[in-house]
Amino acid sequence: MQTRNRFMDDIGQLMTNAMGVAQGARNEAETAMKSLLDRWMADRDFVTREEFDAVRAMAQKAREENEALKARLDAMEAAPKTD
């Protein structure tokens, strides 16, 4: 027959509680760090991915328009002049 040892039960309960406290502290630290990082990034005036993609698309379109205009200008300059 096995008897229950009150001391071991108390140690086991203490360890269980300590793990719960440690997990809670970890969650609190993660939340605080994420909040700090979010505020830091907001203060740095970074652009979002959507804003970056929109500006990149606008730049690509402008580049294509410039190439088309350059081709037209080159063709006009190469054409013989009639007076």
N, C-alpha and C positions, 0 to 999 in steps of 0.2 A: 504494500500500500504506500502510495506516495502522499506525503504531507505538503501542504502549501507553505512556502516560506514567505512570510509577510515582507521581509526585507527585500527579497528578490522581486516581489510584486511591486513594491514601491520604486525600486530602481528601474524596472521596466516601464512603469507609468511615467517616471521622471524623464526617461529617455524619449518616450513617445511625445511627451509635452515639449521637450526641448527641440525635437525635430519639427514639430508644428510651429514653434516660435521661429526657428531658423528659416523655414519655408516662408513664413509671413514676412520676415525681415528681408529675405531675398526678393519677394514680390514688391515690397515697399522700395527697395533700392533700385530695382529695374524701372519702376514707375517714375521715381524721382529723376533717374538718369535720362529716361526718355523725354520727360518734360523739360529738363535742362537743355538737352540736345535740340529739341523742337524750338525752344525759345532762341537759342543761339543761332540756329539756321534761319529763323524768321528775321532776326536782326541783321543778318548778312546780306539780305536782299537778293537771295538766289532766285533764279527763275525756275518755274515748274517744267516738267518734261513736255507738257502740251504747248507751253509758250515757246520753248526751244524749237520744237518741231514746226510750229507755225512760222516762226522767223526763218527757219531753214528752208521751208517750202517757198516763202516769199523771195528769198535770196536766189534760189534755183530758178524761179520764174524770171526774175530780173536778169539773171545771167543769160538765160535763153533768149530773152528779148534783145539784150545787148548784142548777142551773136548774130541774130537776124538783122538787126539794124546795121551792124558792121558789114555784113554780106551785101546788103542793099547799097550801102555807101561805096563799098569797093566796086560794085557793078556799075554804079553811076560814074565813078571816077575813071573807070576803064573804058567806058563807052566813048566813041568818037564825038567830038564836039562839033555841032553844026551851027554855024552862025548865019 
